[in-house]
Amino acid sequence: MRAARPRAGLDGAMTTTTAPTVTLLHGAQMPRLGLGTWPMDDAAAEVTVATAIELGYRLVDTAENYGNERGVGRGLKASGLPRDELFVTTKFNKRWHGVELAAEAYERSLDRLGLEYIDLLLIHWPNPGQDRYVEAVQGLARLLEQGRLRAIGTSNFKPAHLERVIAETGVVPDVNQIQLSPTVTRESTRAYHAEHGIVTQSWSPIGGQSNDVLREPVVVEVAARHGRTPAQVVLRWHMELGLATVPKSSDPERLRQNLDIFDFSLTADEVAAISALDQGDAAGADSDAFGH
């Protein structure tokens, strides 16, 4: 399947295609590339979500902590696309780590989004100092069993956190969304995910607001070789590694470019050269020390 790229159909109308999907453990089909919405406010999220969907995006990622679920919901509605053609992800904070509390967090997000269901619900951070993330996963599992979610997941969980969850509950999340870019490649975490059938979804995929990775000579060189932007090359690197990702932009042209990465490939040598920019896990957020 090709990425969304406007083109003229037989009747002259402009049509789009969408990002390819990956089948999650519990059966849902999730687009491999979607729209991240942090740190947009409600107003920006409403406009950007509607624009992104028009361009071909089908996955939209938000969170309680982003404070923009209402705007995201308005953008989804404004797009006019049928709900079953969209994949919506949100996340809840540590105050909702509990079996019943996770259900309450879900209902609150539904209300803010104005939706009947959410496709994927994530625990935003493990907060191991609080030591209730296992109960939070049990709450997600109950929602899944009740048919109220299509998929469940975690965010910023380390293999040690996942190992405990699986050992104590038998529940394997569909997705673990983690900070991952060419400078924070999380190789050992990706290997653990692959072993257990967990999809790795990257946040901050092009390295964060500084965009330093886009100025790295190897990235610039590969981009010139392919006639692409550095950001497109980095996002393609995520695809070559078998990852899913949710880059954020509110600029329509960048939104279009970010999705237009499915008609070229990187060589194994190019992937390795970009991966060599890795600075180790210490260069990313430490979820044993940070969380909300």
N, C-alpha and C positions, 0 to 999 in steps of 0.2 A: 504494500500500500504506500502511496506517495504522500508526502506532507502537503498541507494546504497550500495551494498555489492558484491564485485566480487565473482562469482560462476561459475562453469562449466555448460554449457548448454548440450543438448543432443549430440551435435557434438564435445564436448570437448572444445569449445571456451569459453572465459571468458565473462560473461554478467553482467550487473548491473541493479538495479532498482533505482528509484528516490524517493525523499522526497514526502510525501503527499501534496496535494494542498488545498487551501481554496478558496471559491468562493467570489470574491469581489462584492461590491454593484453594480458596473456597468457591472458585468457579467464575468470579466476575471478570469481565474484560476491562482492563484499565489502559487508557492511552499512555504511551511511554513519554510523551511530552505534553505538559500542560502549563497553565498560567499560575504563577505565584503572585500573591497580592500584598505581601508585606513590603513596605510600611504604608500602603495606601490608606487614606481615610474613606469614609462611606461614599463621599461624592466622587472621588477619583475612582474607587472600585466600581461604582455603578457604570460609569462611562467606559472604563477600560475593559470590564468583563463583557459588556455588550459588543464592543469593538472587536475583542479577541474572538468571540464566538462567530461573529460575521466573517472573520478571516479564516476560520476553520478550527480553532481551538475547541476541544470538547471536554477537557479536564480543567477544573478551576479549584485552586487550593486556598483555603483561608484558615482561620483559627479564632477561637474565643479571644486570645490575647492580642490579636491584631486590631480588634475593635472595629472591624469593617464588615462583619457578617451581614448586617442589614443592607449595606451598599452592594455587596456581592449578590444577595438575593434579588435586589431590584434590577441589577444588571442581567441576571439570568432570565428574569421575567421579561425584561425589555427586549432581549434577543429574539423572542418569539419562537425559539426552538423547542420542540417537544421535550419534556423532562427526561424521557427514557433515552434520549440521544446525548445526554450530558452526564458527566461523572463529577460529582461534587465531594470534595474532601474538607473536613474541618478537624479541629483538635481541641482538647480540653485541658485545663490547668490542674495543678496539684490539689486544689481544694476538693476536687471531684474524684479523688483516688479512693474508690470503694465500689462494691458491687451495686448497691442501690444508688450511690452518688453518681456513678457513670451514666446510669439511666436518666438521672435528673439533668446532668450536663447535656446529654443528647437532646432532651426535650427543649431545653433552653436554646440550644443552637438551632433546632428546627424552627422555633418561634422567631428567632432573629432573622433567619434566612427566608422564612416564609415558605418552607418546603414541607412536603409530606414525608419525605425520607431523605437520608444522607447515604451516599454510596459507601464512603470510607470514613471511619471515625478513628482518630489517632490519639494516643496519650502523648501530650506534647513533650514532656520531659519525664525521666524516671524518678527524679528526686529521691535517690536512695536513702538520704538522711531521714526522710519522712517514713520510708519503708512501708509504703502502701501500694506500690505499683503492681504487685501480684494480684491484689484485690481489684485493682482497676482493670486488669486484663480479664479477670473473671467476669467483671461487669460487661465488658465488650462481648465476651463469648456468649453471655446470656442474651444480649441484644441480637446477636447473630442468629442464635438458635430460635429466637422469636420471629425471625424474618424481618426485623426492623432495619437491618443493615445488609448491604451486599458484601462488605469486606471489613476487616478489622486490622488495626495496626498500631505500631509504636513509632515514636520519633525520638531520635537522639539516644536510643538504647545501645549500650555496648554489648558485645557477646556475653559477658558475664551476667548482665541483666536478663538477656534473652534466655540464657542457659537455665537460670533460676526459674523463670516463668514456665518454660517448657517442662522442667523437672517436676515442678510443684503442681502444675495444672494440666499438663498435656496439650495445652493450647499453643499453636504456632501461628504467629501473626502473618497476615498476607503481605504486609509491607513494613519495612523499617525506613523511615525518612531521616537521613543524616546529612550533616554538613560534608560535602564532598566536591572536590575540584582538583585540577592538576597539581595544586600545591598541598592538598590534603586528600590523598587518594584512598585512605582507609582500606588498604589491601587485605589485612587480616579480617576486618569486619565483613568485607565483601565475600571473602572465602567462607566465613561462617554462614552468611545468608545463603550462599549457593548450596552449601551442604544441607540446609534445612528447607530449601524451597521458598525462602523469603525473598521478595523483590526489593532490591535496593533502589530507593528513590533519593536523588540528590537535591538538597537545598543549597542555596548560594553556589550554583554550579559553575559560574565563571569567576568565582573568587571574591565576591563581596563588592562593596561600594567603591573600594579603591581601584578595582579593575586592573590591578598590577599584572595579573596573568596575561591579560590581553596585549601587554607591551613586551612580553617575553620574546626574545629573538626567534626561538624555535616556533612559537605560535604564529608570529608575524610571517615567518618564512613559509610555513605550511599553508597559511591563508593565501599568500601571494601565488603559491604553486597551483592552488585549486581555484583561484579567482573568487574567493569567498572572504567574508569578514573574519577577523580573529574570533569574535564571539561565536560565529557559526562553526568554526573549526573546533572550538572547545566543546560546544554542545554536541557536535558529531563525535568527538572523543568519548563522551558519555554513552552515546548510542553504540559505539564500537565495543565498549566494555560490557554491553548488555544491561545498562542501567535505565531507569526512568528518571525524569527530572522535571522541575517546575521553575524555570527561569522567570524572573519578574521584569516587566517593563510596562510603562504606560504610554510609550511612544508608538504610534501605529506602524511606522516603518520598521522599528526594531522588533515589534511583535511579529510582523510578517517575516522578517529575516530569521528570527529565532525558530520559526516553524518550518522554514524552507531549508531543511538539512537532510532530507531523505532521498535526494537524487544524486548524492556523491558519497564516496567512501574514503577513509584514510587507510594507508598501508599499515602493516604490522609495525614497520620501522617508525612510521610517524606517530603511531599510538604510543610506542615505547619511549620515543623522544619526549613526548608531552608528559607522559607518566613520570619521567625522570625529574620533573620539576618538584616532585613530592618533598615536602619538608617534615613529614612525619605527623602522627596524630597530635602531637603537642602544639602544632600550628593551628589547630581547630579548637572549638569550644569543648570543654571537659564537662560532660554531663554528670560526673560524680560530684562536681563542685558548683555547677550552675543549673538553674531550672526555675520554672514558675508554674 
